[in-house]
Amino acid sequence: MTSQRPTTSVAATEDRRTSTAVVQLVARVDEVDPVALEPLYDTIDPDTLDSICDPDSGFQSLSFRYEGWLVGIAATEGGLEIELSEPASPDGAVADAPDAESSL
């Protein structure tokens, strides 16, 4: 993932859920309160997201759309990196991006 895009990291030793980190990153970039965002569960089940994105389980990467952003989550040596790609076009399309992608 590139450093030019909005990112956040979740250390393996950190007690922060992946789902929470996604919402916090989107809220920070969009400059809104997290409670003003669409509930994450309308897009993806937060509990499932948290359990899938466990670097110790062999997780590699996952992407999905949320609040007009393409959210990419990738395993790193120290935990996870979460990155936002440019907002989708007005018709909701993201160039060359699948609806959902996972690599376990």
N, C-alpha and C positions, 0 to 999 in steps of 0.2 A: 504494500500500500504506500502511496506517496504522502509526503509530509505537507504538500500544498493544500490538501483538503482538510476540512475540520476533522480532528481525531481526538480520541481519548484512549487511555490504556487502563486495563483492570489487571492488577498484579495478582498472581496466583495466591499470594498470602493475604490479599485484601478481602475484607468482608463486605463486598458490594456485589449485588446481583447484576448480571449482564443486562437484564431488562431495565433495571434502574439506570444503569450507565447510558443506555441508548436514549431513554427519555430525557435524561439530564443533558446529554450532548445536543440533541435536537432543540431543546428549550434554550440552551445557551446560544447556539448559532442563530436561532430565529428570534432571540431576545424576547422571549415570553416566559411566563411562569409555567412550570411543568403541568400544573393542573389545567391550564388553558389548552393543552394539546388533546387531540383525539386519544381516547384510551388505547394503549398499545394492544390490548386484547382484541380490539376490533380488526387488527391486522395480523397478529400472531400471538399464540398463547404464551404469556410471559413465563409460566412455570416450565413449559416445554423448551422454550428458548434457553432458560437458565440451565436446564439439565443437558441439553444438546451441546451447549458451548462450554463444556468441561474439558480443558486441555489435557487432563489426565486420562480421558476416555478415548483419545485418539482423534479428537475433533481437529479439523484443519481450517475450514472456512464455510461461511454462510452469507447469503445476501437476501435482502427483502426490501420492499418499498414501505416507507412510513412517513406521513406528513409531507409528501412530495419529494422526499429524499430517497436515494438508493443507499441503504445502510449495509455496509460490508463489515463482517466480523471475522477476524483471522486469529488463529493461535500463534503465539510468539513464545520464545524461550521462557519468558517470565510471566506469562498469563495470556491476555487477549488484547488485541488492538481493534478498536471500533472506528470506522471511517465513514463519513458522509460524502457521497458524490453529488454533483450539481443537481439542483431541483429538476424534476421532470418538466417537460414542456407542457403548455397549457392543456393539451389533449391527454396528458398523463403518461405519454411515452417517454422512455429513457432510451437513448440511442444505444444499440448493441447490448442491451441488458436483458437478461431473462427475468421472468416474473419472480422466480425464487431459485436459488442455486445453493447446493450444499455439497461439501466434500468431507466425508468422515474418514 
